[in-house]
């Protein structure tokens, strides 16, 4: 019985991991489609910071998601250097910006 429960638990974790990977892949594809990956990458600074650096900077900040959504919508400069990030609203839908920001913060 314990073996069966262990197998079920392992399968559940594997399926959850697969769903998270699919969600991450979809969010990355959305970032690509929205033009975000022209200036950012996951692992390395391009024009803007690497997304993993953004996630590290805001780790534990409960207000990070709202701040970053607003920053992506309106654009800005100065946090990561002097190169400004252009506003991404209205050409990128609000729900897409939220999805991308959630993904970035999950890295």
C-alpha positions in Angstrom: 0.0 0.0 0.0 2.8 2.4 0.9 4.5 1.7 -2.5 1.2 2.5 -4.3 0.8 5.8 -2.4 4.4 6.7 -3.1 4.0 6.0 -6.8 0.8 8.1 -6.9 2.6 10.9 -5.0 5.5 10.8 -7.4 3.2 10.8 -10.5 1.3 13.8 -9.1 4.6 15.7 -8.6 5.8 14.8 -12.1 2.5 15.9 -13.6 2.6 19.2 -11.6 6.2 19.8 -12.8 5.1 19.1 -16.4 2.2 21.6 -16.1 4.6 24.2 -14.7 7.0 23.6 -17.5 4.2 24.0 -20.1 3.1 27.2 -18.4 6.7 28.5 -18.4 7.1 27.6 -22.1 3.8 29.4 -22.9 4.8 32.5 -21.0 8.2 32.6 -22.7 6.5 32.2 -26.1 4.2 35.1 -25.1 7.2 37.2 -24.2 8.8 36.4 -27.6 5.6 37.3 -29.4 5.3 40.5 -27.5 8.8 41.7 -28.3 10.2 41.4 -24.8 13.0 39.0 -25.9 14.4 41.6 -28.3 15.8 43.4 -25.3 15.8 40.7 -22.5 16.9 37.1 -22.2 16.4 34.6 -19.3 20.0 34.2 -18.4 22.0 37.2 -19.8 21.8 41.0 -20.0 21.0 42.1 -23.5 19.8 45.8 -23.6 17.7 45.2 -20.5 18.5 42.9 -17.5 18.3 39.2 -17.6 15.0 37.9 -16.3 16.7 35.8 -13.7 18.4 39.0 -12.4 15.0 40.7 -12.2 13.6 37.7 -10.3 16.5 37.8 -7.9 16.2 41.5 -7.3 12.5 41.3 -6.4 12.6 38.0 -4.5 10.5 38.3 -1.4 9.0 41.6 -2.4 5.3 41.2 -2.1 4.7 44.4 -4.2 7.0 43.3 -7.0 4.3 41.9 -9.3 2.3 45.1 -9.3 5.4 47.3 -9.6 6.7 45.4 -12.6 3.3 45.3 -14.3 3.1 49.0 -14.1 6.7 49.4 -15.3 6.1 47.2 -18.3 3.0 49.1 -19.2 4.4 52.6 -18.8 8.1 52.0 -19.5 10.9 53.6 -17.5 14.6 54.0 -16.9 17.1 54.2 -14.2 16.6 51.0 -12.2 18.9 48.9 -14.4 20.8 51.6 -16.2 20.3 54.5 -18.5 18.7 52.7 -21.4 15.0 53.3 -21.2 12.4 50.6 -21.6 9.6 51.8 -23.8 5.9 51.6 -22.8 4.3 48.3 -23.8 0.7 49.4 -23.4 -1.7 49.3 -25.3 0.0 47.0 -27.8 0.5 44.2 -25.2 -2.7 43.2 -23.4 -2.8 43.7 -19.6 -3.4 39.9 -19.0 -0.4 39.1 -21.2 1.8 41.5 -19.3 0.6 39.9 -16.0 1.4 36.4 -17.3 4.9 37.5 -18.5 5.7 39.3 -15.2 4.5 36.2 -13.1 6.8 34.0 -15.2 9.8 36.4 -14.8 9.3 36.4 -11.1 9.1 32.6 -11.0 12.6 32.2 -12.5 
